[in-house]
């Protein structure tokens, strides 16, 4: 699969704030090799021939359709593309697995069944299972004989997963753990053969278990009536004196949080890929309708207001996709580095995802919110037809909403991204203090003038300045905390501001690197279209960053300190805005001519 003879350098997780990346060091989807294109085309064919024609059945959960489709995916090797060959997997590289996941995006609520099985259902066993557990369960999960579900959430523990009440008690003979409790919102519960269950041993030690279907005392609630993703099985799971063999304890006693949180890192990344695949499909749906719908004697795609919507859909998807493949490559490079040190297949994947947990949290937010924007505008472009269940716009709108809740709410992911960054800085894993201090010193000097030279010089400077704004805001807040004037743990609004700044910076830089790399490539798209996407995104990001940073600063600083910081904010926000109307029209024209997402 995709590889390069040139040794790439790569940053550690979170270092994007304080270090630069070269365009040569990232992967972009335009670089797919022949084998990756063949895999992508195979998945596209599966979606178009096996999934989309049966969408009505999927939505009604008829004929055990989701389970049967998973088995057909297994026949193609797609349930084990990310698994070791020793258990029947294909052990494909990270980028190829990202391509597979994104290409499945248009499969609607079936993607939930796929993601729950291949991600949070299988990965805990790969990451933390004993060799005996892997040999017993992974081959069946890979070949489709077994289907998996993941049981974490309870009525009283959602985002606060460690508040779980489900208990596990070791039997007097030491042969079994006795489970009692309930789980809710469990995807795949209706057809799962295997449940990854979290319970507290003796009510204290949060621990993972592998529980098989058919165990006495394991029962299911009725299928939940949901707003969207109606085709995914979602039930409560009840445990009443369920005997679980002692050898089915997963990982270490009391270390269930490591299983839960590490599985979620990969889950967040995969969710981003699925949402962006779905978003591209929704853009295609929107432009096709805009080209067909005649009002005032012309197609509505000819109106500026519609062109604005279409272009903005493209911009948000393209930017998030750029960041996603950047992280995909980082995880692949990290995995290869760990492989060279002798790490096992599972450990290498686990540590690579953990290394980029900050980026995965940001991507989850970026993908889910890009999709939400896109499906909303697709409904709007369709007008009354968008509100009708006769088409697909309404279903896409309903299905998209769960993604801001799945895999940790977007609020939790935003807070986590900042919390993880600060913890790494305190441990010395990332040097933020030094760069933050340099920014503070820069604020005390008169700004000089350095002529900008080279391609995308203005955008490169703008992104460097965006990073300075984050360091200025975070550094000022940290100093006030050290002085005892603010407690950041009680200032979630400020942390959300900082996270939004981080998200815009990561998307903007990833987009710049992709566009810069595309400049030296032979592509079917005119470079000016990529340049237009970049200019509009950076222009709008600059405005958002000014707003988020101002909101943060005025909430904890005052007097001369605040005035100095606000002056610094203006100093670092001088990107010359593009003519966004004209640039959006270029993007829309390309989309309208192609009559589908073509970027």
C-alpha positions in Angstrom: 0.0 0.0 0.0 0.9 3.7 0.0 4.5 4.1 1.1 7.3 6.4 0.4 11.0 5.9 -0.1 11.7 9.2 1.5 11.9 9.1 5.3 9.2 11.4 6.6 9.6 13.4 9.8 6.5 13.8 12.0 5.4 15.8 15.1 4.2 14.3 18.3 0.6 14.7 19.4 -0.3 18.4 20.1 3.0 19.7 18.8 1.3 21.4 15.8 0.9 24.4 18.1 4.6 25.0 18.5 6.2 23.4 15.5 5.9 23.6 11.7 5.1 20.8 9.3 6.3 20.4 5.8 3.9 19.7 3.0 6.2 16.8 1.9 5.5 15.1 5.3 1.7 14.7 5.0 -0.5 12.3 3.1 -3.3 13.7 0.9 -6.0 11.5 -0.7 -4.8 12.7 -4.2 -1.7 10.5 -3.5 -3.7 7.3 -3.4 -1.7 4.5 -5.1 -3.3 2.0 -7.5 -4.0 -0.6 -4.8 -5.7 2.0 -2.6 -7.9 3.1 -5.5 -8.9 -0.5 -6.1 -9.9 -0.9 -2.4 -11.8 2.4 -2.6 -13.6 1.3 -5.7 -14.5 -2.1 -4.2 -16.1 -0.4 -1.2 -17.9 2.1 -3.4 -19.3 -0.9 -5.4 -20.4 -2.6 -2.2 -22.2 0.5 -1.0 -23.9 1.1 -4.3 -24.9 -2.5 -5.0 -25.5 -4.0 -1.5 -26.4 -1.2 0.8 -28.2 1.6 -1.0 -30.7 -0.6 -2.8 -31.7 -2.1 0.6 -31.9 1.2 2.5 -35.6 0.7 3.2 -35.0 -2.7 4.7 -32.1 -1.3 6.7 -34.2 1.5 8.1 -36.9 -0.9 9.2 -34.3 -3.5 10.5 -35.9 -6.2 8.4 -34.5 -9.7 7.7 -31.5 -9.2 10.0 -30.2 -7.1 7.2 -27.3 -5.3 9.1 -25.9 -8.6 10.3 -26.1 -10.1 6.9 -24.4 -7.1 5.3 -21.6 -7.3 7.9 -21.1 -10.9 6.8 -20.8 -9.8 3.1 -18.3 -7.2 4.2 -16.3 -10.0 5.9 -16.3 -11.9 2.6 -14.5 -8.9 1.1 -12.0 -8.8 3.9 -13.4 -5.4 5.1 -14.1 -6.4 8.7 -10.5 -7.3 9.3 -8.7 -4.8 7.1 -7.2 -3.3 10.3 -6.5 -6.6 12.0 -3.4 -8.8 12.1 -3.0 -11.5 9.5 -2.4 -14.0 12.3 -6.1 -13.9 13.1 -7.4 -13.7 9.5 -7.1 -10.0 9.0 -5.5 -8.0 6.2 -3.3 -5.7 8.2 -3.7 -2.8 5.8 -2.0 0.5 6.5 -3.7 3.3 8.4 -4.3 5.5 5.3 -6.0 2.6 3.4 -8.2 1.9 6.4 -9.1 5.6 6.5 -10.1 5.4 2.8 -12.3 2.4 3.5 -14.0 4.1 6.3 -14.6 7.3 4.5 -15.9 5.5 1.4 -18.5 3.8 3.6 -19.9 7.2 4.7 -22.9 7.2 2.3 -24.2 3.9 3.8 -26.4 5.8 6.3 -27.2 4.1 9.6 -25.5 0.9 8.5 -22.2 2.7 9.2 -23.2 2.6 12.9 -23.3 -1.2 12.8 -20.0 -1.4 11.0 -18.2 1.1 13.2 -19.5 -0.5 16.5 -18.4 -3.9 15.3 -15.0 -3.1 13.8 -14.0 -0.3 16.2 -15.2 -0.3 19.8 -16.3 -3.9 19.5 -13.1 -5.5 18.2 -10.3 -3.1 19.2 -10.6 -3.7 23.0 -9.8 -7.4 22.4 -6.9 -6.5 20.0 -5.5 -3.9 22.4 -6.0 -5.5 25.8 -7.0 -9.2 25.3 -4.8 -12.1 26.3 -3.4 -14.2 23.5 -6.0 -16.9 24.3 -8.8 -14.3 24.0 -7.5 -13.0 20.7 -7.3 -16.5 19.3 -10.8 -17.4 20.5 -12.6 -14.3 19.4 -10.8 -12.2 16.7 -11.1 -14.8 13.9 -14.8 -15.0 14.3 -15.2 -11.2 14.5 -13.1 -10.9 11.3 -14.9 -13.5 9.3 -18.3 -12.3 10.3 -19.3 -15.4 12.3 -19.4 -13.2 15.4 -20.8 -9.6 15.8 -19.7 -7.3 18.6 -21.3 -4.7 20.8 -19.8 -2.3 23.3 -21.5 -1.7 26.7 -20.3 1.3 28.5 -23.2 3.8 28.9 -25.7 3.5 31.7 -28.7 5.5 32.8 -26.6 7.4 35.3 -23.3 7.4 33.5 -22.9 8.9 30.1 -20.0 11.4 29.7 -19.0 10.4 33.3 -18.3 6.8 32.3 -16.6 6.0 35.6 -19.8 6.6 37.5 -21.1 3.2 36.3 -23.2 1.2 38.7 -22.9 -2.3 37.0 -21.2 -4.6 39.5 -19.0 -7.7 39.2 -18.4 -10.0 42.1 -16.0 -12.9 42.0 -17.6 -16.2 42.8 -16.5 -18.1 45.9 -14.7 -20.7 43.8 -12.9 -18.0 41.8 -14.2 -19.4 38.5 -16.7 -16.7 37.5 -17.5 -13.0 37.9 -21.2 -12.4 38.6 -22.5 -9.3 36.8 -25.5 -7.3 37.8 -26.7 -4.0 36.2 -27.8 -2.4 33.0 -26.4 -0.7 30.0 -28.2 1.6 27.6 -27.9 2.9 24.0 -26.0 -0.2 23.0 -25.4 -0.3 19.3 -25.6 -3.8 17.6 -27.2 -5.2 20.8 -30.0 -6.8 18.9 -27.8 -9.2 16.9 -24.5 -9.1 18.8 -22.8 -12.4 19.8 -20.2 -10.7 22.0 -20.5 -7.8 24.4 -17.6 -5.8 25.7 -18.9 -4.9 29.2 -17.6 -2.5 31.8 -18.4 -3.1 35.5 -17.0 -2.4 38.9 -15.5 -5.3 40.7 -16.7 -5.1 44.3 -18.3 -1.8 43.3 -14.9 -0.2 43.1 -12.6 -1.5 40.4 -13.7 -0.3 37.0 -13.0 -3.3 34.7 -13.7 -4.7 31.3 -15.2 -8.1 30.5 -16.0 -10.2 27.4 -19.6 -11.5 27.7 -21.0 -14.0 25.3 -24.6 -13.9 23.9 -26.8 -16.5 25.5 -25.3 -16.2 29.0 -28.0 -16.9 31.6 -29.4 -13.7 33.0 -28.4 -11.5 29.9 -31.5 -10.0 28.4 -32.2 -7.2 26.0 -34.7 -4.3 26.0 -36.9 -3.4 23.1 -35.4 -1.5 20.1 -35.1 2.2 20.9 -37.3 4.6 19.0 -34.7 7.1 17.8 -34.6 10.4 16.0 -32.3 9.1 13.3 -30.0 6.1 12.5 -33.1 4.0 12.7 -31.4 1.2 10.8 -29.0 0.6 13.7 -30.0 -1.8 16.4 -30.0 0.1 19.7 -31.2 -1.6 22.9 -30.7 -1.7 26.6 -28.7 -4.7 27.9 -29.6 -6.1 31.4 -27.4 -8.4 33.5 -29.0 -10.4 36.3 -26.5 -12.7 38.0 -24.7 -13.3 34.7 -21.8 -15.7 35.1 -18.7 -14.6 33.2 -15.8 -17.0 33.2 -12.9 -15.5 35.1 -10.7 -15.8 32.0 -13.0 -13.4 30.2 -11.8 -10.5 32.3 -10.4 -8.1 29.7 -7.1 -6.3 30.5 -6.3 -5.7 34.2 -8.6 -5.4 37.2 -9.4 -1.8 37.8 -7.9 -0.7 34.5 -11.2 -0.6 32.5 -10.8 3.1 31.9 -7.7 2.4 29.8 -9.8 0.1 27.5 -12.7 2.6 27.3 -10.7 5.7 26.6 -8.2 4.2 24.2 -10.9 2.5 22.1 -12.6 5.9 21.9 -9.5 7.5 20.4 -9.8 5.3 17.3 -13.6 5.6 17.4 -13.4 9.3 17.2 -11.1 9.2 14.2 -13.3 6.7 12.4 -16.3 8.7 13.2 -14.7 11.7 11.4 -14.0 9.6 8.4 -17.6 8.2 8.2 -19.1 11.7 8.7 -17.0 13.2 5.9 -17.9 10.4 3.5 -21.5 11.0 4.3 -21.1 14.8 3.9 -19.6 14.4 0.4 -22.6 12.3 -0.6 -24.9 15.0 0.8 -23.1 17.7 -1.2 -23.6 15.6 -4.3 -27.3 15.3 -3.4 -27.6 19.1 -2.9 -25.9 20.1 -6.2 -27.9 17.6 -8.3 -31.1 19.0 -6.9 -29.9 22.6 -7.4 -29.1 21.8 -11.0 -32.5 20.2 -11.6 -34.8 22.6 -9.7 -36.1 25.4 -12.0 -37.4 28.6 -10.4 -37.8 32.0 -12.1 -37.0 30.2 -15.4 -33.5 29.0 -14.4 -31.9 26.3 -12.3 -31.5 27.5 -8.7 -27.8 26.6 -8.9 -27.5 29.8 -10.9 -28.4 32.0 -7.9 -25.7 33.5 -5.8 -27.4 32.6 -2.5 -27.4 28.9 -3.5 -23.9 29.1 -4.8 -22.7 30.4 -1.4 -24.3 27.4 0.3 -22.8 24.9 -2.1 -19.3 26.4 -1.9 -19.4 26.5 1.9 -20.4 22.9 2.0 -17.3 22.0 -0.1 -15.0 24.2 2.0 -15.9 22.7 5.3 -15.6 19.1 4.0 -12.4 19.7 2.2 -10.7 21.4 5.2 -11.8 18.6 7.6 -10.7 15.9 5.1 -7.3 17.5 4.9 -6.8 17.4 8.6 -8.1 13.8 8.8 -5.6 12.4 6.3 -2.9 14.4 8.0 -3.6 12.6 11.2 -4.0 9.3 9.4 -0.5 9.6 8.1 0.8 10.6 11.5 -0.7 7.5 13.1 0.8 5.4 10.3 4.2 6.9 10.8 4.0 6.4 14.5 2.9 2.8 14.1 5.8 2.1 11.8 8.2 3.6 14.3 6.8 1.4 17.0 6.9 -1.6 14.7 10.7 -1.0 14.3 11.1 -1.2 18.1 9.5 -4.6 18.3 6.0 -3.5 19.5 3.2 -5.9 18.8 0.6 -5.1 16.1 -2.0 -4.2 18.6 0.3 -2.2 20.9 1.6 -0.2 17.9 -1.9 0.7 16.8 -2.9 1.5 20.4 0.0 3.8 21.1 -0.2 5.5 17.8 -3.9 6.4 18.4 -3.1 7.4 22.0 -0.2 9.7 20.8 -2.7 11.7 18.6 -5.6 11.6 21.0 -5.7 15.4 21.0 -6.0 15.5 17.2 -8.6 12.7 17.2 -10.8 14.6 19.6 -10.6 17.7 17.4 -11.3 15.7 14.3 -14.4 14.1 15.9 -15.7 17.7 16.4 -14.7 18.8 12.9 -16.2 15.9 11.1 -19.5 15.8 13.0 -20.0 19.6 12.7 -19.1 19.7 9.0 -21.7 17.0 8.4 -24.3 18.8 10.4 -23.8 22.0 8.4 -23.8 20.1 5.1 -27.0 18.1 5.7 -28.8 21.2 7.0 -27.9 23.2 3.9 -28.9 20.2 1.7 -32.3 20.3 3.2 -32.5 24.1 2.7 -31.4 23.8 -0.9 -34.2 21.2 -1.4 -36.8 23.5 0.2 -40.0 21.7 0.8 -38.7 18.5 -0.8 -35.9 18.5 1.8 -38.6 18.1 4.5 -40.2 15.2 2.7 -39.2 11.5 3.4 -39.6 10.8 -0.3 -36.0 11.8 -0.8 -32.8 11.2 1.2 -32.2 14.7 2.5 -34.5 14.3 5.5 -33.0 11.0 6.5 -29.5 12.4 6.2 -30.5 15.4 8.4 -31.9 13.1 11.1 -29.0 10.6 10.9 -26.3 13.2 11.3 -27.4 14.6 14.6 -26.2 11.7 16.7 -22.6 12.3 15.7 -22.2 15.3 18.0 -23.1 12.9 20.9 -21.4 9.6 19.9 -17.9 8.9 21.1 -18.1 11.6 23.7 -20.1 14.7 23.2 -18.5 17.5 21.2 -18.4 19.5 24.4 -16.5 16.8 26.2 -14.1 16.4 23.2 -13.4 20.1 23.1 -12.6 20.1 26.9 -10.5 17.0 26.5 -8.4 18.4 23.7 -7.3 21.3 26.0 -7.0 19.2 29.1 -4.7 16.7 27.3 -2.6 19.4 25.8 -2.1 21.1 29.2 -1.3 17.7 30.9 1.3 16.9 28.2 2.8 20.4 28.7 3.1 19.9 32.5 4.8 16.5 31.9 7.3 18.1 29.6 6.1 16.1 26.6 5.4 19.4 24.7 7.2 22.7 25.3 4.5 25.3 25.3 6.0 27.5 28.0 9.0 28.5 25.8 7.0 29.5 22.8 4.3 31.2 24.9 7.1 33.3 26.6 8.5 34.2 23.2 5.0 35.5 22.2 4.8 37.6 25.4 8.2 39.1 24.6 7.1 39.9 21.1 4.2 41.8 22.4 6.6 44.2 24.2 8.5 45.1 21.0 7.6 47.3 18.1 6.3 45.3 15.2 8.8 45.2 12.3 8.1 44.6 8.7 9.3 41.5 6.9 8.4 41.2 3.2 6.4 38.1 2.4 7.9 35.9 -0.3 7.0 32.6 -1.9 3.8 30.7 -2.6 1.1 31.1 0.1 3.4 33.4 2.1 0.4 35.4 3.5 -1.4 32.2 4.5 1.7 30.8 6.2 2.2 34.0 8.1 -1.5 34.1 9.1 -1.3 30.5 10.5 1.8 31.3 12.4 0.0 34.3 13.9 -3.0 32.2 14.7 -0.8 29.9 16.8 0.7 32.9 18.5 -2.9 34.0 19.5 -3.5 30.6 21.1 -0.2 30.8 23.0 -0.9 34.3 24.1 -4.4 33.4 25.4 -3.4 30.2 27.0 -0.2 31.7 28.4 -2.0 34.6 30.0 -4.7 32.3 31.5 -2.0 30.0 32.8 -0.1 32.9 34.5 -3.3 34.2 36.1 -3.9 30.7 37.4 -0.4 30.4 38.9 -1.0 33.8 40.5 -4.2 32.4 42.1 -6.4 34.8 40.2 -8.3 32.3 38.1 -9.1 28.6 38.3 -9.3 27.2 34.8 -11.1 24.1 35.9 -14.0 26.3 36.7 -13.8 28.2 33.5 -15.1 25.8 30.9 -16.2 28.6 28.6 -12.5 29.7 28.3 -11.4 26.2 27.7 -14.0 25.9 25.0 -12.7 29.1 23.4 -9.2 27.7 23.4 -10.3 24.4 21.9 -12.2 26.3 19.1 -9.0 28.2 18.4 -7.0 24.9 18.3 -9.6 23.4 15.9 -9.5 26.3 13.5 -5.7 26.4 13.5 -5.4 22.7 12.8 -7.9 22.8 10.0 -6.3 25.9 8.4 -2.8 24.5 8.6 -3.8 21.1 7.3 -5.7 22.7 4.4 -2.7 24.9 3.6 -0.3 21.9 3.6 -2.7 20.0 1.2 -3.1 22.9 -1.2 0.6 23.5 -1.1 1.3 19.9 -1.9 -1.3 19.9 -4.7 0.5 22.8 -6.4 3.3 20.4 -7.4 1.0 17.7 -8.6 -0.7 16.9 -11.8 -4.5 17.0 -10.9 -7.7 17.3 -12.8 -8.7 20.4 -10.8 -7.4 23.9 -11.5 -5.1 25.0 -8.8 -7.1 28.3 -8.5 -10.0 26.2 -7.1 -7.8 24.8 -4.3 -6.4 28.3 -3.7 -10.0 29.7 -3.5 -10.9 27.1 -0.8 -7.8 28.1 1.2 -8.3 31.8 1.0 -12.0 31.7 2.0 -11.2 29.3 4.9 -8.3 31.4 6.3 -10.4 34.6 5.9 -13.3 33.2 7.8 -11.0 31.5 10.4 -9.3 34.8 11.1 -12.7 36.3 12.0 -13.6 33.3 14.2 -10.3 33.3 15.9 -10.5 37.0 16.7 -14.0 36.4 18.2 -13.0 33.3 20.3 -9.8 34.9 21.6 -11.6 38.2 22.5 -14.3 36.3 24.4 -11.6 34.4 26.3 -9.5 37.4 27.2 -12.2 39.6 28.4 -13.5 36.8 30.7 -10.3 36.6 32.8 -8.1 39.7 32.1 -8.8 43.3 32.9 -7.2 46.8 32.9 -3.8 47.3 31.3 -3.2 43.6 30.9 -6.4 43.2 28.9 -5.6 46.2 26.7 -2.1 44.8 26.0 -3.5 41.4 25.1 -6.2 42.9 22.9 -3.6 45.0 21.0 -1.6 41.7 20.5 -4.8 40.1 19.2 -5.1 42.8 16.5 -1.4 42.5 15.8 -1.7 38.8 15.1 -4.9 39.1 13.1 -3.8 41.1 10.0 -4.5 38.6 7.3 -5.8 40.5 4.2 -9.3 39.1 3.6 -10.1 37.6 0.3 -13.0 38.5 -1.9 -15.0 35.6 -0.5 -18.0 36.1 -2.7 -15.8 35.8 -5.8 -13.8 32.9 -4.5 -16.9 31.0 -3.4 -18.4 31.5 -6.9 -15.3 29.8 -8.4 -15.8 26.8 -6.1 -19.5 26.6 -6.7 -19.0 26.7 -10.5 -16.7 23.7 -10.4 -19.2 21.8 -8.3 -22.2 22.7 -10.4 -20.4 21.7 -13.6 -19.4 18.3 -12.2 -22.9 17.8 -10.7 -21.3 15.9 -7.8 -18.7 16.3 -5.1 -15.5 16.4 -7.2 -12.8 17.8 -4.8 
